[in-house]
């Protein structure tokens, strides 16, 4: 991409009918570290690669808990994701205060998509440079949604976003279609976590590998609150992955220039892993 006279403002259309500032925000999602998500009939799982700006710094958090029944994985500008996470937590608290029940995930995600979309029509604001994978569990069972800076919202059986996510997306498409005898819809909690780690392992580039320092998993399910699995809690799953020979390699997955920047125009039909109908 390069600068031209139609990208000075988010409200300016190019002659081809494109909003270039929105496309730039979507490109930001593609440059961030990979995040994957998948769901079955009983659970929904997120997996993410964490990055550090240097060998002396801690890894940035890539999976954030929003409410007891909902969590997000991010790909893009971390600061933008924190802002959205704060807003989502406030909405969840307000709904609990007024109605005494957790907010339905579909309602919250629709409002979130509207929040994304408003920034594409207002010249005083820029689009959020972050894509989210959102897992939740409500009366309708587990859900996985994907958002993008353009304001699009998708519900999916499985999805992968971020840098080098094509490898993870290919793996998710394979198991969704029943490859290797996998029944994704009937998978249990541990099986989903292992599938997420196998998909992540393929997203690690160079000579690096998936470790307990750069890996992160979040899981929510029927009768189970959203739980973050990191560090020593993640190690048994990584040991199992290594025994399978799926350690995966990746060099710069631990490195990031500045903030997490993955810019994706949101889920493009080709960029989506496995799309399900949005409710």
N, C-alpha and C positions, 0 to 999 in steps of 0.2 A: 504494500500500500504506500501511497505517496500523497503529499499535500496537494490540494487543488482549490479552486475558488468556491466550491460548493460544500466544503467541510468546515467552514468557519463558525457555523451555528447549527444546533441540532434540528432547528425547524426549517432549514433550507433544503429544498429538494434538488437533486441533480437532474439533468435532462433525461437520464435513464429511469427516473422515478425511484431513486434510492436516497436514504437518509444516511450519509456517510458517517456521521458521529455515532449513530447507533451501531453501524457495522464495526467501527473501531472498538466500541465497548465489547462487542461480541468477540472480537479478535483477542481482547484481553483475557477472556475465559479460556481460550485455546492455549494460552501461554502459561497458565498456572499448572501446578502439580495435579496429577490425576485423582479423580474421585469416582467411585463406582457405587451402584446401589442395585439391590434386587429384592424381590419379595416372594413369599409363598402364601399358602392359605392361612398360616398361623403366625408368621414373623416377617419383618422387613429389616434389612441389614444395609449399613453403609460401610464402605472401606475407603480410606484416603491415605495418600502419601504426604507426609509432612516434610517441609523444607526448612533449612536454616541458612541465614545470610552469610555465615562464615563458620569455620570449625569451632570458634570460641563462643558461638551463640546457641541459645536453645532453639528447638524446633517450634515452628509456628503451629498453633492449633488449627486443624482442618475440619474437625467435627464438633459442633456445638449443640448442647442440649437447650431446648426451648421450653418444653413443659414435660410433665411426667409421661405424656403419650406421644411426644413429637421431638425430633432432632433434625439437624441439617448438616450436610457436607458441602463445602465450598470449593469453588475453582475460580480464581480471579483476584481482585483487589481485596486483601484481608480487611482493610479499614472499612470498605463499603459493606462487607459481610457483617462486621460487628454492628454497624449502624442498623442494618436490616434485622439482625438478631435481637437487638434491643427493642425495636418496634414490635417484633413478633411476640416477645415475652410480655410486653405491656398489654398487647391485645389479648393474650391468653389469660393474664391476671384479671383484666377487666371483665372478661366473659365469666370467669369463675366467681368473681365478686357479685355480679348481677344475677347469674343463673344458677350458680352452685354446681356447675358441671364443666368438664373440659370442653374447649371450643371444638366444633366439628372441623376436621382438617380441610375439607373442601371449601368451607367458608373462609377460613384464614388464608388459604392459598389463592383463592379468587381475589381477595383484598390485596394480597401481596403482588399478584400479577398487575392489578390496577395501579398499584404504587409504582411499579416499574414503568408501566405505560405512560403515566402522567409526565414522567421526565422526558419522554420523547416528543411532547407537544408543548413544552414550556421553554422559552428561550433563556430564562434565567437559571436553569438547572441543567446538569449534564446527566446522561444515563448512568445507572449503577454499573460499574465494570466488574460484575461478579455473576456467576451462574450458581444455582443451588440445586442440590438433590435433597429432597425432603422426605423422610420416612415418618410414618405416623400409624397409629392404630386406634380406631374408634368403633362405634357400633357396627360399621360396615366391614370391619376386619382391617388387616394391614394395607397400607397404601404407600406407593412411591410416586412422587411428583418431581418434575424437572422444570425449573424456571430459567428464563434468559433475559438479558438486558432489554430486549425489544418488547417485553411484556407478554410474550407467549407462555402458555402453561400447558404441560403435557402430563398425563398419568401414564406410567409405564410398568411393565413387568420387570424390566431391568434396564439400566442405563449406565453410560460412562461419559464423563466430560473431562476436559483438561488436556495437558500436553501428553503426547504418546498414548492417548486413550483408545486409539483404534484397535490395538492388540487386545485390550480388555473387552472392548465392545464385540470383537469377533468371538471371543470365548463365551461371552454371555449369550450371544445369538445362537451359538452351537448348543449350549445346554438348554436353552429355551425351546429349541426344536427337538429336544430329546436325544442329542448326541451323547455317546458313551452310556446310554441307558439311564440318563439322568431324568428324574421327574421333578422339575423345579417347583411346580405348584405344591407337590407333596413333601418337599424337603423340610427337615426339622431345623432347629436353631443352629446346631453345630455344623450341619451340612451347608447351610447358607453362608456361615462365616468362612468356611473353607473355600467355597466358590468365590466369595469376595476376595479372599487372599490370593487365589490362583489368578483371578483377573488382574489384581494389582501387581502381582509379580511380573506379568507381561508388560506392564507400563513403566517399569524401572529401566532407565536407559544406561548405556555405557557399561562400566565394569562394576557398578554398585549392586546391591542386593536388598531385598526386603528384610528389615530388622525390627526389633521391638522399639528402637528409637525413632525410626522414620515411618512406622506403620501405625494405623489407628483404625479401630472398628467400633461402630455403634449399632446397637440392636434394640428393637422394640417388638413386642408381640402381644398376642391375646393373653391377658393375665400377667404380663410382664412390663414394667415401666422401662422407659428408655435408659439404656445402660451403655456407658463408654468403656471399651476394653482397650487398654494400652499397657505398655511396659511389661512387667513380669506376668500380668494376667494374659497378655497376648502370646507370650513365649511358647506355651504348650501347642498352640495352633501352628506357630511357625515351625516348631520341631516336627510336627506331623506333616507339614508341607515339604520340609526338607527331606523327610523319609520318602515322600512320593517323587522326589526329584524335581520339584517345581519351585525351587528357590528363586528363580528369575534373576536377571541381572539388570543393573541400571546405575549409571555413574552419577549424573548430576541431579538425581532426584532429591538429594539432600541439600542442593544449592539453589539459591534463588537470588536474582538480582532485585534487591529491594523487596517490595511487597509481593504477595502472591498475585501474579497477574495472569489470568486466563481470560481471554476475551473470545466469546463465542456469541454469535448473533442469536443466541438462544438456540434451542433445539431445532435444528433444521431437519427435515424428514430424513436426510441421509446421515445426519450426525446423531440421530437418535439411535439408541441401542435397540430396544424392542418396545415399540409403542403399544399402549393399550388405549382404549377409548377414554377420553377425559369425561368424568362424570359431571 
